[in-house]
């Protein structure tokens, strides 16, 4: 508190107190008490026996309670009482009266000329808070702390975001990356970051992304975005997901980042269309997702136990069946989406029928079943009946999905990888044939076998 910032109630409380305590003698509030000729005791010694900030605030609160036993004690803090972590620990006590004063955040906001609502956060608590602009960071009392805050804010708002650095009664315009490069830091030092117009931002959050999407769908927005429907962009989501999978396979983090963003855009696009119809909005969508994650992870957020990944998956499946009112395994089997690629859908159904009691899941059982289906395929082929051939082939392919499940392999990915290998091997095969001046369509069986082996070796070494 400054010299003239006492309320009359605060002044009277201090003057009639049996004892006056300050958290530290190195603050404005202590100087104010000295100037008023009021005796006080400092709790600076508590800092020395505290390992970290959390321990400090608990030790300070405990010391205040101990000193207040049987007497009228006033504990003075710098800025507002709501800004002092140790004081907040005392709020719930019946024998504590809170007399609020001018906050550090209000001082800084006034100095920065903020004329709107703002968020005010201690530098010590910034990492644990969801930060938004306009923002006041107070308690910036050391260069090291300023460095930690700088990294946090630069990641969220951008290195070049304009800020105001307040210290020693003076203010200075800086870029955020300069927050730990100033001359002085003390308990009164603060950093203020005002709101940044959308088109001037270098870093964006989810709310910014939604604002951009809403702008594109607005009456004066993008003509293409405005006319899209769920049906017109239905396959875009599939394409973007495949592109993300391709980025994952490439191992390129930059590409993964871009493609994951495109997948998110598709989800938000569909949600905004429904918001415009009044059916549901983004908050409904995200709320439903969070609720689902919590209720299905009862081994994390509830009382269930799970041993390893398989145990966790069992808990998830149990909770999912309860949530979807699936009373039988048939309900679970018939819930696999029809739009999945056929091989992926087959293996998912294999997994669910296995849980429902079908016994082809072990490797030997699946292999025997496959041999039987291949024999039936050969018989259908010899009969020359197209429908029978297709049916027998489908059964054999489904048994391969069972076999893949039993072997612990993802069939969809295995086939995709095999297809890539065949592409590389054929390309190498054809290159070897053409290098010898031969026609790939006119090779003898012996030549084909030799070039095939050569192409396979060249491709697999590449």
Secondary structure, 3 states (H helix, E strand, C coil): CCCCCCCHHHHHHHHHCCEEEECCCCCHHHHHHHHCCCCCEECHHHHHCCCCHHHHHHHHHHHHHHHCCCCCEEEECCCCHHHCHHHHCCCCCCCCCCCCCCCHHHHHHHHHCCCCCCEEEECCCHHHCCCCCCEEEECCCCHHHHHHHHHHHHHHHCCCCEEEEEECCEEEEEEHHHCCCCCCCCCCCEEEECCCCHHHCCCCCHHHHHHHHHHHHCCCCCHHHHHCCCCCCHHHHHHHHHHHHHHHHHCCHHHHHHHHHHHHHHHHHHHHHHHHHCCCCHHHHHHHHHHHHHHHCHHHHCCCCCCHHHHHHHHHHHHHHHHCCCCCHHHHHCCCCCCCCHHHHHHHHHHHHHHCCCCCCCHHHHHHHHHHHHHHHHHHHHHCCHHHHHHHHHHHHHHHHHHHHHHCCCHHHHHHHHHHHHHHHHHHHHHHHHHCCCCHHHCCHHHHHHHHHHHHHHHHHC
